[in-house]
C-alpha cells in the first residue's frame, strides 16, 4: 500500500510527549514518504488534535494552504 501513496502530499503531526508511538516512527515514515513533512508539537502527547486543537488546526490549515490540489481524474 505504501508505494501507492508516495506521491501524495502527506502531513505527519507528532507530539513530542507521545508515549504510544515514538517520535522515531515519524522520521521513518518521512523517509519512506518522499512528499511528506513532519511537524512536531511541543508538550503534546498522542492526541494532538484533542490536547492542543488550536495549534493542530493552524498546522493543518497552513499545510493545506501550501499544498496544491490534486487531480482526481474527474
C-alpha positions in Angstrom: 0.0 0.0 0.0 2.8 2.4 0.8 4.0 2.7 -2.9 0.5 3.9 -3.9 0.7 7.0 -1.7 4.3 8.1 -2.1 3.4 11.0 -4.4 0.6 12.3 -2.2 1.5 15.3 -0.1 1.4 14.0 3.5 1.5 15.8 6.8 2.7 13.9 9.8 1.9 15.5 13.1 3.5 14.2 16.2 3.5 15.3 19.8 6.9 15.3 21.5 5.4 13.8 24.6 3.7 10.9 22.7 4.2 7.7 24.9 2.2 5.5 22.5 4.1 5.9 19.2 7.7 7.0 19.4 8.8 10.1 17.5 11.3 8.0 15.7 8.4 6.5 13.8 7.7 9.9 12.3 11.2 10.1 10.9 10.9 6.6 9.4 7.6 7.5 7.8 9.0 10.8 6.4 11.9 8.9 4.9 9.5 6.5 3.1 7.1 9.1 2.0 9.1 11.4 -0.2 6.3 14.0 -0.4 5.8 14.3 3.3 6.7 16.6 6.1 6.8 16.1 9.9 5.5 18.8 12.3 6.2 18.1 16.0 4.1 19.8 18.6 5.8 20.6 21.9 4.3 19.4 25.1 1.7 17.3 23.3 1.1 13.6 23.6 -0.6 11.0 21.4 -3.7 13.0 20.6 -2.6 16.5 19.4 -6.0 17.3 18.0 -7.5 17.0 21.4 -4.7 18.3 23.6 -4.0 21.4 21.5 -6.8 21.8 19.0 -6.0 25.4 18.0 -2.3 24.7 17.2 -3.3 21.4 15.5 -5.8 23.2 13.2 -3.3 26.0 12.5 -0.7 23.4 11.4 -3.2 21.6 9.2 -4.6 24.8 7.7 -1.1 26.0 6.8 -0.3 22.7 5.2 -3.5 22.7 3.1 -2.9 26.3 2.0 0.5 25.5 0.7 -0.4 22.1 -0.9 -1.6 22.2 -4.5 -4.9 20.5 -5.2 -4.5 17.0 -6.6 -6.2 16.0 -9.9 -8.5 13.1 -9.1 -9.1 12.3 -12.7 -12.6 13.7 -12.9 
